[in-house]
Amino acid sequence: MTEAKRTRNGNEATVDGRDEVAQLERSLERFPARHKDEVRAYLEERRANGIKEGTLLLDAQVLRLWSSILGEKDFRDAEKKDVIRFVNAKGLDGEAVASSTVKLRKITVRVPAVGPRLPQEGRPPSRGGVDRDPEGE
């Protein structure tokens, strides 16, 4: 039998995290179809690397905001102005967000799976080579 505990908001959550898994699935259902598969693959890769469900939920929330700011664009087609809008977006209450939230947003747009392919003027190519010109120039 699974032990249950109360969360901060009064909901019951199982200790083994099954409710968090279900919550993550519900969160993925709210993504637009054009981004859902990429986000699911990214989160599954993170889960396989040992990232806990609570962190994956937080990632999904940040990615949902990123997805909503991009609108009809694919993640890879994001422009610098999209990144600036995403990083500077206010919280749900219309107030400025904590510096840790801004930091998490900046990290999110640097992830190759869900980040834009922005030109890196004056900087050497990244280790993975994602910044290089496809023709090698």
N, CA, C and O atoms as a GROMACS GRO file, in nm:
protein
  548
    1MET      N    1   0.084  -0.119   0.000
    1MET     CA    2   0.000   0.000   0.000
    1MET      C    3   0.088   0.125   0.000
    1MET      O    4   0.191   0.129   0.067
    2THR      N    5   0.048   0.225  -0.074
    2THR     CA    6   0.126   0.346  -0.089
    2THR      C    7   0.093   0.445   0.022
    2THR      O    8  -0.023   0.470   0.052
    3GLU      N    9   0.197   0.500   0.082
    3GLU     CA   10   0.180   0.599   0.186
    3GLU      C   11   0.143   0.732   0.122
    3GLU      O   12   0.197   0.768   0.018
    4ALA      N   13   0.051   0.806   0.185
    4ALA     CA   14   0.008   0.934   0.129
    4ALA      C   15   0.049   1.046   0.224
    4ALA      O   16   0.064   1.024   0.344
    5LYS      N   17   0.066   1.164   0.171
    5LYS     CA   18   0.097   1.281   0.252
    5LYS      C   19   0.020   1.400   0.195
    5LYS      O   20  -0.025   1.396   0.080
    6ARG      N   21   0.006   1.503   0.275
    6ARG     CA   22  -0.062   1.625   0.231
    6ARG      C   23   0.040   1.723   0.174
    6ARG      O   24   0.149   1.740   0.229
    7THR      N   25   0.003   1.787   0.064
    7THR     CA   26   0.090   1.888   0.006
    7THR      C   27   0.053   2.024   0.063
    7THR      O   28  -0.042   2.035   0.140
    8ARG      N   29   0.129   2.126   0.026
    8ARG     CA   30   0.103   2.261   0.077
    8ARG      C   31  -0.038   2.310   0.048
    8ARG      O   32  -0.098   2.376   0.132
    9ASN      N   33  -0.090   2.279  -0.068
    9ASN     CA   34  -0.222   2.328  -0.105
    9ASN      C   35  -0.334   2.236  -0.057
    9ASN      O   36  -0.450   2.255  -0.094
   10GLY      N   37  -0.299   2.136   0.025
   10GLY     CA   38  -0.402   2.051   0.084
   10GLY      C   39  -0.437   1.928   0.002
   10GLY      O   40  -0.514   1.844   0.049
   11ASN      N   41  -0.383   1.915  -0.117
   11ASN     CA   42  -0.410   1.796  -0.198
   11ASN      C   43  -0.332   1.677  -0.143
   11ASN      O   44  -0.229   1.695  -0.077
   12GLU      N   45  -0.379   1.560  -0.171
   12GLU     CA   46  -0.307   1.441  -0.128
   12GLU      C   47  -0.214   1.397  -0.241
   12GLU      O   48  -0.254   1.391  -0.357
   13ALA      N   49  -0.091   1.366  -0.204
   13ALA     CA   50   0.007   1.319  -0.302
   13ALA      C   51   0.070   1.192  -0.249
   13ALA      O   52   0.098   1.181  -0.130
   14THR      N   53   0.092   1.096  -0.336
   14THR     CA   54   0.154   0.973  -0.291
   14THR      C   55   0.304   0.994  -0.281
   14THR      O   56   0.363   1.072  -0.356
   15VAL      N   57   0.365   0.924  -0.188
   15VAL     CA   58   0.508   0.938  -0.165
   15VAL      C   59   0.587   0.890  -0.285
   15VAL      O   60   0.695   0.943  -0.313
   16ASP      N   61   0.538   0.791  -0.355
   16ASP     CA   62   0.614   0.739  -0.469
   16ASP      C   63   0.605   0.826  -0.594
   16ASP      O   64   0.667   0.793  -0.695
   17GLY      N   65   0.530   0.935  -0.590
   17GLY     CA   66   0.529   1.032  -0.700
   17GLY      C   67   0.430   1.003  -0.811
   17GLY      O   68   0.434   1.071  -0.914
   18ARG      N   69   0.341   0.904  -0.795
   18ARG     CA   70   0.249   0.874  -0.905
   18ARG      C   71   0.157   0.992  -0.936
   18ARG      O   72   0.123   1.013  -1.052
   19ASP      N   73   0.118   1.068  -0.835
   19ASP     CA   74   0.035   1.185  -0.862
   19ASP      C   75   0.111   1.291  -0.940
   19ASP      O   76   0.053   1.360  -1.024
   20GLU      N   77   0.240   1.303  -0.915
   20GLU     CA   78   0.321   1.398  -0.991
   20GLU      C   79   0.332   1.354  -1.137
   20GLU      O   80   0.333   1.438  -1.227
   21VAL      N   81   0.340   1.225  -1.161
   21VAL     CA   82   0.345   1.174  -1.298
   21VAL      C   83   0.214   1.209  -1.369
   21VAL      O   84   0.216   1.254  -1.483
   22ALA      N   85   0.102   1.187  -1.301
   22ALA     CA   86  -0.029   1.219  -1.360
   22ALA      C   87  -0.041   1.369  -1.383
   22ALA      O   88  -0.097   1.413  -1.483
   23GLN      N   89   0.010   1.447  -1.290
   23GLN     CA   90   0.005   1.592  -1.304
   23GLN      C   91   0.089   1.638  -1.423
   23GLN      O   92   0.050   1.729  -1.496
   24LEU      N   93   0.202   1.574  -1.443
   24LEU     CA   94   0.286   1.607  -1.557
   24LEU      C   95   0.214   1.574  -1.688
   24LEU      O   96   0.220   1.650  -1.784
   25GLU      N   97   0.147   1.461  -1.692
   25GLU     CA   98   0.070   1.423  -1.812
   25GLU      C   99  -0.041   1.524  -1.839
   25GLU      O  100  -0.065   1.561  -1.954
   26ARG      N  101  -0.109   1.568  -1.734
   26ARG     CA  102  -0.214   1.670  -1.752
   26ARG      C  103  -0.153   1.800  -1.804
   26ARG      O  104  -0.213   1.868  -1.888
   27SER      N  105  -0.037   1.834  -1.754
   27SER     CA  106   0.031   1.955  -1.799
   27SER      C  107   0.067   1.946  -1.948
   27SER      O  108   0.052   2.043  -2.022
   28LEU      N  109   0.114   1.829  -1.990
   28LEU     CA  110   0.149   1.810  -2.131
   28LEU      C  111   0.027   1.822  -2.222
   28LEU      O  112   0.040   1.864  -2.338
   29GLU      N  113  -0.090   1.784  -2.172
   29GLU     CA  114  -0.211   1.793  -2.253
   29GLU      C  115  -0.246   1.938  -2.286
   29GLU      O  116  -0.318   1.964  -2.383
   30ARG      N  117  -0.197   2.033  -2.207
   30ARG     CA  118  -0.227   2.175  -2.229
   30ARG      C  119  -0.136   2.239  -2.333
   30ARG      O  120  -0.157   2.354  -2.371
   31PHE      N  121  -0.035   2.167  -2.379
   31PHE     CA  122   0.056   2.221  -2.479
   31PHE      C  123  -0.009   2.216  -2.616
   31PHE      O  124  -0.086   2.125  -2.645
   32PRO      N  125   0.022   2.313  -2.701
   32PRO     CA  126  -0.025   2.305  -2.840
   32PRO      C  127   0.036   2.182  -2.907
   32PRO      O  128   0.146   2.140  -2.873
   33ALA      N  129  -0.035   2.125  -3.001
   33ALA     CA  130   0.009   2.002  -3.068
   33ALA      C  131   0.146   2.019  -3.132
   33ALA      O  132   0.225   1.924  -3.132
   34ARG      N  133   0.177   2.137  -3.186
   34ARG     CA  134   0.303   2.156  -3.256
   34ARG      C  135   0.424   2.147  -3.164
   34ARG      O  136   0.534   2.119  -3.210
   35HIS      N  137   0.406   2.170  -3.034
   35HIS     CA  138   0.517   2.166  -2.939
   35HIS      C  139   0.514   2.043  -2.848
   35HIS      O  140   0.615   2.010  -2.784
   36LYS      N  141   0.401   1.977  -2.841
   36LYS     CA  142   0.382   1.870  -2.742
   36LYS      C  143   0.484   1.756  -2.757
   36LYS      O  144   0.540   1.711  -2.657
   37ASP      N  145   0.508   1.709  -2.878
   37ASP     CA  146   0.599   1.596  -2.897
   37ASP      C  147   0.742   1.631  -2.858
   37ASP      O  148   0.811   1.550  -2.796
   38GLU      N  149   0.787   1.752  -2.895
   38GLU     CA  150   0.922   1.794  -2.860
   38GLU      C  151   0.938   1.806  -2.708
   38GLU      O  152   1.039   1.763  -2.653
   39VAL      N  153   0.839   1.864  -2.643
   39VAL     CA  154   0.846   1.881  -2.498
   39VAL      C  155   0.841   1.745  -2.428
   39VAL      O  156   0.917   1.721  -2.334
   40ARG      N  157   0.754   1.657  -2.474
   40ARG     CA  158   0.745   1.524  -2.414
   40ARG      C  159   0.878   1.449  -2.427
   40ARG      O  160   0.925   1.387  -2.331
   41ALA      N  161   0.939   1.455  -2.545
   41ALA     CA  162   1.068   1.387  -2.566
   41ALA      C  163   1.175   1.447  -2.476
   41ALA      O  164   1.256   1.374  -2.418
   42TYR      N  165   1.177   1.578  -2.464
   42TYR     CA  166   1.275   1.646  -2.379
   42TYR      C  167   1.257   1.604  -2.232
   42TYR      O  168   1.354   1.573  -2.163
   43LEU      N  169   1.133   1.604  -2.184
   43LEU     CA  170   1.107   1.567  -2.045
   43LEU      C  171   1.136   1.419  -2.019
   43LEU      O  172   1.184   1.383  -1.912
   44GLU      N  173   1.105   1.334  -2.116
   44GLU     CA  174   1.137   1.191  -2.101
   44GLU      C  175   1.287   1.167  -2.094
   44GLU      O  176   1.334   1.082  -2.020
   45GLU      N  177   1.362   1.243  -2.172
   45GLU     CA  178   1.508   1.232  -2.167
   45GLU      C  179   1.560   1.276  -2.030
   45GLU      O  180   1.648   1.212  -1.973
   46ARG      N  181   1.504   1.384  -1.979
   46ARG     CA  182   1.546   1.430  -1.845
   46ARG      C  183   1.509   1.329  -1.738
   46ARG      O  184   1.586   1.306  -1.644
   47ARG      N  185   1.391   1.268  -1.751
   47ARG     CA  186   1.351   1.164  -1.654
   47ARG      C  187   1.448   1.047  -1.659
   47ARG      O  188   1.487   0.993  -1.555
   48ALA      N  189   1.488   1.006  -1.780
   48ALA     CA  190   1.582   0.896  -1.796
   48ALA      C  191   1.719   0.929  -1.735
   48ALA      O  192   1.793   0.840  -1.695
   49ASN      N  193   1.751   1.058  -1.728
   49ASN     CA  194   1.876   1.102  -1.669
   49ASN      C  195   1.866   1.120  -1.517
   49ASN      O  196   1.961   1.166  -1.454
   50GLY      N  197   1.752   1.082  -1.460
   50GLY     CA  198   1.738   1.084  -1.315
   50GLY      C  199   1.676   1.209  -1.256
   50GLY      O  200   1.678   1.226  -1.134
   51ILE      N  201   1.622   1.296  -1.338
   51ILE     CA  202   1.558   1.417  -1.286
   51ILE      C  203   1.424   1.378  -1.222
   51ILE      O  204   1.348   1.300  -1.280
   52LYS      N  205   1.397   1.432  -1.104
   52LYS     CA  206   1.275   1.397  -1.029
   52LYS      C  207   1.151   1.461  -1.091
   52LYS      O  208   1.159   1.561  -1.162
   53GLU      N  209   1.038   1.400  -1.062
   53GLU     CA  210   0.910   1.444  -1.120
   53GLU      C  211   0.878   1.589  -1.087
   53GLU      O  212   0.826   1.661  -1.172
   54GLY      N  213   0.908   1.633  -0.965
   54GLY     CA  214   0.880   1.771  -0.927
   54GLY      C  215   0.955   1.870  -1.014
   54GLY      O  216   0.902   1.975  -1.051
   55THR      N  217   1.079   1.839  -1.046
   55THR     CA  218   1.159   1.924  -1.133
   55THR      C  219   1.104   1.921  -1.276
   55THR      O  220   1.103   2.023  -1.344
   56LEU      N  221   1.060   1.805  -1.319
   56LEU     CA  222   1.001   1.794  -1.453
   56LEU      C  223   0.873   1.877  -1.463
   56LEU      O  224   0.845   1.937  -1.566
   57LEU      N  225   0.795   1.881  -1.354
   57LEU     CA  226   0.674   1.965  -1.352
   57LEU      C  227   0.711   2.112  -1.367
   57LEU      O  228   0.647   2.185  -1.443
   58LEU      N  229   0.814   2.154  -1.296
   58LEU     CA  230   0.860   2.292  -1.306
   58LEU      C  231   0.907   2.322  -1.448
   58LEU      O  232   0.876   2.427  -1.504
   59ASP      N  233   0.983   2.229  -1.506
   59ASP     CA  234   1.028   2.244  -1.645
   59ASP      C  235   0.908   2.260  -1.739
   59ASP      O  236   0.909   2.344  -1.828
   60ALA      N  237   0.806   2.178  -1.718
   60ALA     CA  238   0.687   2.183  -1.804
   60ALA      C  239   0.617   2.318  -1.793
   60ALA      O  240   0.570   2.372  -1.893
   61GLN      N  241   0.611   2.374  -1.672
   61GLN     CA  242   0.548   2.506  -1.655
   61GLN      C  243   0.625   2.613  -1.731
   61GLN      O  244   0.565   2.697  -1.798
   62VAL      N  245   0.757   2.609  -1.721
   62VAL     CA  246   0.840   2.708  -1.790
   62VAL      C  247   0.826   2.689  -1.942
   62VAL      O  248   0.816   2.787  -2.015
   63LEU      N  249   0.826   2.564  -1.987
   63LEU     CA  250   0.814   2.538  -2.130
   63LEU      C  251   0.677   2.576  -2.184
   63LEU      O  252   0.665   2.614  -2.301
   64ARG      N  253   0.573   2.567  -2.102
   64ARG     CA  254   0.440   2.607  -2.146
   64ARG      C  255   0.436   2.758  -2.171
   64ARG      O  256   0.374   2.803  -2.267
   65LEU      N  257   0.501   2.836  -2.085
   65LEU     CA  258   0.510   2.981  -2.108
   65LEU      C  259   0.590   3.008  -2.236
   65LEU      O  260   0.550   3.092  -2.317
   66TRP      N  261   0.702   2.940  -2.254
   66TRP     CA  262   0.784   2.956  -2.373
   66TRP      C  263   0.702   2.924  -2.498
   66TRP      O  264   0.709   2.996  -2.598
   67SER      N  265   0.625   2.816  -2.492
   67SER     CA  266   0.540   2.776  -2.603
   67SER      C  267   0.435   2.882  -2.634
   67SER      O  268   0.409   2.914  -2.750
   68SER      N  269   0.374   2.937  -2.529
   68SER     CA  270   0.268   3.038  -2.551
   68SER      C  271   0.325   3.166  -2.610
   68SER      O  272   0.259   3.232  -2.690
   69ILE      N  273   0.447   3.203  -2.572
   69ILE     CA  274   0.509   3.323  -2.627
   69ILE      C  275   0.544   3.303  -2.774
   69ILE      O  276   0.534   3.396  -2.854
   70LEU      N  277   0.584   3.182  -2.811
   70LEU     CA  278   0.619   3.155  -2.951
   70LEU      C  279   0.498   3.150  -3.042
   70LEU      O  280   0.509   3.176  -3.162
   71GLY      N  281   0.384   3.116  -2.987
   71GLY     CA  282   0.263   3.109  -3.069
   71GLY      C  283   0.274   3.001  -3.175
   71GLY      O  284   0.287   2.884  -3.142
   72GLU      N  285   0.268   3.039  -3.302
   72GLU     CA  286   0.271   2.944  -3.412
   72GLU      C  287   0.412   2.902  -3.453
   72GLU      O  288   0.428   2.811  -3.535
   73LYS      N  289   0.513   2.967  -3.398
   73LYS     CA  290   0.651   2.934  -3.436
   73LYS      C  291   0.696   2.804  -3.370
   73LYS      O  292   0.651   2.768  -3.262
   74ASP      N  293   0.786   2.735  -3.439
   74ASP     CA  294   0.854   2.621  -3.378
   74ASP      C  295   0.959   2.675  -3.283
   74ASP      O  296   1.000   2.790  -3.293
   75PHE      N  297   1.003   2.590  -3.188
   75PHE     CA  298   1.106   2.631  -3.094
   75PHE      C  299   1.230   2.681  -3.166
   75PHE      O  300   1.288   2.783  -3.129
   76ARG      N  301   1.271   2.609  -3.269
   76ARG     CA  302   1.394   2.643  -3.342
   76ARG      C  303   1.384   2.774  -3.419
   76ARG      O  304   1.486   2.834  -3.454
   77ASP      N  305   1.261   2.820  -3.447
   77ASP     CA  306   1.242   2.942  -3.524
   77ASP      C  307   1.228   3.066  -3.438
   77ASP      O  308   1.198   3.174  -3.489
   78ALA      N  309   1.250   3.052  -3.309
   78ALA     CA  310   1.239   3.167  -3.219
   78ALA      C  311   1.343   3.271  -3.254
   78ALA      O  312   1.454   3.240  -3.299
   79GLU      N  313   1.305   3.395  -3.234
   79GLU     CA  314   1.396   3.506  -3.262
   79GLU      C  315   1.440   3.569  -3.131
   79GLU      O  316   1.386   3.539  -3.024
   80LYS      N  317   1.539   3.654  -3.139
   80LYS     CA  318   1.591   3.718  -3.019
   80LYS      C  319   1.481   3.792  -2.942
   80LYS      O  320   1.479   3.790  -2.819
   81LYS      N  321   1.391   3.858  -3.014
   81LYS     CA  322   1.284   3.933  -2.947
   81LYS      C  323   1.191   3.837  -2.869
   81LYS      O  324   1.136   3.875  -2.765
   82ASP      N  325   1.173   3.714  -2.918
   82ASP     CA  326   1.092   3.615  -2.846
   82ASP      C  327   1.159   3.576  -2.715
   82ASP      O  328   1.094   3.563  -2.611
   83VAL      N  329   1.291   3.556  -2.722
   83VAL     CA  330   1.367   3.519  -2.602
   83VAL      C  331   1.358   3.630  -2.499
   83VAL      O  332   1.337   3.603  -2.380
   84ILE      N  333   1.373   3.754  -2.542
   84ILE     CA  334   1.365   3.868  -2.450
   84ILE      C  335   1.227   3.876  -2.385
   84ILE      O  336   1.216   3.898  -2.265
   85ARG      N  337   1.122   3.857  -2.465
   85ARG     CA  338   0.986   3.859  -2.410
   85ARG      C  339   0.966   3.749  -2.308
   85ARG      O  340   0.904   3.771  -2.204
   86PHE      N  341   1.017   3.630  -2.337
   86PHE     CA  342   1.004   3.515  -2.247
   86PHE      C  343   1.078   3.539  -2.116
   86PHE      O  344   1.022   3.518  -2.009
   87VAL      N  345   1.202   3.581  -2.124
   87VAL     CA  346   1.282   3.601  -2.003
   87VAL      C  347   1.224   3.712  -1.916
   87VAL      O  348   1.228   3.704  -1.793
   88ASN      N  349   1.170   3.816  -1.977
   88ASN     CA  350   1.118   3.930  -1.903
   88ASN      C  351   0.970   3.922  -1.868
   88ASN      O  352   0.916   4.016  -1.809
   89ALA      N  353   0.903   3.812  -1.904
   89ALA     CA  354   0.759   3.799  -1.878
   89ALA      C  355   0.729   3.810  -1.729
   89ALA      O  356   0.804   3.759  -1.646
   90LYS      N  357   0.620   3.877  -1.697
   90LYS     CA  358   0.575   3.892  -1.558
   90LYS      C  359   0.515   3.761  -1.509
   90LYS      O  360   0.486   3.672  -1.588
   91GLY      N  361   0.498   3.751  -1.379
   91GLY     CA  362   0.433   3.635  -1.319
   91GLY      C  363   0.284   3.638  -1.343
   91GLY      O  364   0.232   3.733  -1.401
   92LEU      N  365   0.213   3.535  -1.297
   92LEU     CA  366   0.068   3.527  -1.316
   92LEU      C  367  -0.006   3.643  -1.250
   92LEU      O  368  -0.112   3.685  -1.297
   93ASP      N  369   0.051   3.695  -1.142
   93ASP     CA  370  -0.012   3.806  -1.072
   93ASP      C  371   0.024   3.942  -1.132
   93ASP      O  372  -0.018   4.045  -1.080
   94GLY      N  373   0.102   3.944  -1.238
   94GLY     CA  374   0.141   4.067  -1.304
   94GLY      C  375   0.263   4.132  -1.241
   94GLY      O  376   0.306   4.238  -1.286
   95GLU      N  377   0.317   4.071  -1.139
   95GLU     CA  378   0.435   4.125  -1.071
   95GLU      C  379   0.562   4.068  -1.133
   95GLU      O  380   0.559   3.969  -1.206
   96ALA      N  381   0.673   4.133  -1.102
   96ALA     CA  382   0.803   4.083  -1.148
   96ALA      C  383   0.828   3.948  -1.082
   96ALA      O  384   0.780   3.922  -0.971
   97VAL      N  385   0.902   3.862  -1.149
   97VAL     CA  386   0.932   3.729  -1.096
   97VAL      C  387   1.067   3.730  -1.026
   97VAL      O  388   1.147   3.822  -1.044
   98ALA      N  389   1.091   3.628  -0.946
   98ALA     CA  390   1.216   3.616  -0.872
   98ALA      C  391   1.334   3.596  -0.966
   98ALA      O  392   1.317   3.548  -1.079
   99SER      N  393   1.451   3.631  -0.920
   99SER     CA  394   1.571   3.615  -1.003
   99SER      C  395   1.596   3.468  -1.037
   99SER      O  396   1.652   3.438  -1.142
  100SER      N  397   1.555   3.376  -0.948
  100SER     CA  398   1.572   3.233  -0.978
  100SER      C  399   1.483   3.190  -1.094
  100SER      O  400   1.520   3.102  -1.171
  101THR      N  401   1.367   3.252  -1.107
  101THR     CA  402   1.278   3.222  -1.220
  101THR      C  403   1.338   3.273  -1.350
  101THR      O  404   1.334   3.203  -1.451
  102VAL      N  405   1.394   3.391  -1.347
  102VAL     CA  406   1.460   3.447  -1.466
  102VAL      C  407   1.575   3.356  -1.506
  102VAL      O  408   1.594   3.328  -1.625
  103LYS      N  409   1.653   3.311  -1.408
  103LYS     CA  410   1.766   3.222  -1.437
  103LYS      C  411   1.719   3.092  -1.502
  103LYS      O  412   1.780   3.046  -1.598
  104LEU      N  413   1.609   3.033  -1.450
  104LEU     CA  414   1.554   2.910  -1.507
  104LEU      C  415   1.507   2.933  -1.650
  104LEU      O  416   1.526   2.846  -1.736
  105ARG      N  417   1.447   3.047  -1.677
  105ARG     CA  418   1.403   3.078  -1.814
  105ARG      C  419   1.523   3.090  -1.908
  105ARG      O  420   1.517   3.042  -2.021
  106LYS      N  421   1.630   3.151  -1.862
  106LYS     CA  422   1.750   3.164  -1.945
  106LYS      C  423   1.810   3.027  -1.974
  106LYS      O  424   1.854   3.000  -2.086
  107ILE      N  425   1.810   2.941  -1.876
  107ILE     CA  426   1.862   2.806  -1.895
  107ILE      C  427   1.775   2.732  -1.998
  107ILE      O  428   1.827   2.660  -2.083
  108THR      N  429   1.644   2.749  -1.988
  108THR     CA  430   1.550   2.680  -2.077
  108THR      C  431   1.577   2.712  -2.223
  108THR      O  432   1.578   2.622  -2.307
  109VAL      N  433   1.597   2.839  -2.255
  109VAL     CA  434   1.617   2.874  -2.396
  109VAL      C  435   1.754   2.833  -2.448
  109VAL      O  436   1.778   2.842  -2.568
  110ARG      N  437   1.842   2.788  -2.361
  110ARG     CA  438   1.973   2.739  -2.406
  110ARG      C  439   1.973   2.589  -2.433
  110ARG      O  440   2.071   2.536  -2.486
  111VAL      N  441   1.866   2.521  -2.398
  111VAL     CA  442   1.857   2.376  -2.419
  111VAL      C  443   1.835   2.350  -2.568
  111VAL      O  444   1.738   2.400  -2.624
  112PRO      N  445   1.923   2.274  -2.632
  112PRO     CA  446   1.910   2.253  -2.776
  112PRO      C  447   1.775   2.196  -2.819
  112PRO      O  448   1.726   2.229  -2.927
  113ALA      N  449   1.714   2.110  -2.738
  113ALA     CA  450   1.588   2.045  -2.778
  113ALA      C  451   1.472   2.144  -2.787
  113ALA      O  452   1.383   2.125  -2.870
  114VAL      N  453   1.472   2.248  -2.705
  114VAL     CA  454   1.358   2.340  -2.703
  114VAL      C  455   1.399   2.485  -2.720
  114VAL      O  456   1.314   2.574  -2.719
  115GLY      N  457   1.528   2.510  -2.736
  115GLY     CA  458   1.576   2.646  -2.750
  115GLY      C  459   1.585   2.689  -2.895
  115GLY      O  460   1.581   2.606  -2.986
  116PRO      N  461   1.596   2.819  -2.916
  116PRO     CA  462   1.608   2.869  -3.052
  116PRO      C  463   1.749   2.849  -3.106
  116PRO      O  464   1.843   2.825  -3.030
  117ARG      N  465   1.762   2.858  -3.233
  117ARG     CA  466   1.893   2.854  -3.297
  117ARG      C  467   1.929   2.998  -3.330
  117ARG      O  468   1.907   3.044  -3.442
  118LEU      N  469   1.985   3.068  -3.233
  118LEU     CA  470   2.019   3.209  -3.250
  118LEU      C  471   2.163   3.223  -3.296
  118LEU      O  472   2.248   3.143  -3.256
  119PRO      N  473   2.192   3.321  -3.379
  119PRO     CA  474   2.331   3.342  -3.419
  119PRO      C  475   2.414   3.387  -3.299
  119PRO      O  476   2.367   3.466  -3.217
  120GLN      N  477   2.534   3.337  -3.289
  120GLN     CA  478   2.623   3.371  -3.178
  120GLN      C  479   2.734   3.460  -3.230
  120GLN      O  480   2.849   3.416  -3.243
  121GLU      N  481   2.701   3.584  -3.260
  121GLU     CA  482   2.798   3.675  -3.321
  121GLU      C  483   2.917   3.698  -3.229
  121GLU      O  484   2.902   3.728  -3.111
  122GLY      N  485   3.037   3.682  -3.286
  122GLY     CA  486   3.158   3.709  -3.213
  122GLY      C  487   3.195   3.603  -3.110
  122GLY      O  488   3.288   3.624  -3.032
  123ARG      N  489   3.126   3.492  -3.108
  123ARG     CA  490   3.154   3.386  -3.012
  123ARG      C  491   3.189   3.259  -3.089
  123ARG      O  492   3.137   3.235  -3.198
  124PRO      N  493   3.278   3.178  -3.033
  124PRO     CA  494   3.311   3.052  -3.100
  124PRO      C  495   3.192   2.958  -3.098
  124PRO      O  496   3.105   2.972  -3.013
  125PRO      N  497   3.185   2.862  -3.190
  125PRO     CA  498   3.074   2.767  -3.193
  125PRO      C  499   3.070   2.686  -3.064
  125PRO      O  500   3.172   2.664  -3.000
  126SER      N  501   2.949   2.643  -3.026
  126SER     CA  502   2.934   2.563  -2.906
  126SER      C  503   2.999   2.426  -2.927
  126SER      O  504   3.030   2.388  -3.040
  127ARG      N  505   3.020   2.353  -2.817
  127ARG     CA  506   3.084   2.222  -2.825
  127ARG      C  507   3.007   2.127  -2.916
  127ARG      O  508   3.066   2.047  -2.988
  128GLY      N  509   2.873   2.136  -2.911
  128GLY     CA  510   2.793   2.045  -2.992
  128GLY      C  511   2.784   2.086  -3.137
  128GLY      O  512   2.737   2.009  -3.220
  129GLY      N  513   2.830   2.206  -3.169
  129GLY     CA  514   2.831   2.251  -3.307
  129GLY      C  515   2.697   2.300  -3.357
  129GLY      O  516   2.681   2.318  -3.478
  130VAL      N  517   2.599   2.323  -3.269
  130VAL     CA  518   2.467   2.365  -3.315
  130VAL      C  519   2.468   2.507  -3.368
  130VAL      O  520   2.373   2.547  -3.436
  131ASP      N  521   2.572   2.585  -3.340
  131ASP     CA  522   2.577   2.722  -3.386
  131ASP      C  523   2.642   2.735  -3.523
  131ASP      O  524   2.642   2.843  -3.582
  132ARG      N  525   2.696   2.628  -3.573
  132ARG     CA  526   2.768   2.633  -3.700
  132ARG      C  527   2.672   2.641  -3.818
  132ARG      O  528   2.558   2.596  -3.812
  133ASP      N  529   2.722   2.699  -3.921
  133ASP     CA  530   2.651   2.706  -4.047
  133ASP      C  531   2.644   2.564  -4.104
  133ASP      O  532   2.745   2.492  -4.100
  134PRO      N  533   2.528   2.520  -4.157
  134PRO     CA  534   2.517   2.384  -4.210
  134PRO      C  535   2.620   2.352  -4.317
  134PRO      O  536   2.656   2.236  -4.335
  135GLU      N  537   2.670   2.453  -4.389
  135GLU     CA  538   2.769   2.428  -4.492
  135GLU      C  539   2.911   2.434  -4.439
  135GLU      O  540   3.007   2.424  -4.516
  136GLY      N  541   2.925   2.450  -4.306
  136GLY     CA  542   3.055   2.448  -4.244
  136GLY      C  543   3.136   2.574  -4.256
  136GLY      O  544   3.256   2.573  -4.234
  137GLU      N  545   3.072   2.684  -4.291
  137GLU     CA  546   3.146   2.812  -4.307
  137GLU      C  547   3.148   2.886  -4.177
  137GLU      O  548   3.204   2.995  -4.168
   0.00000   0.00000   0.00000
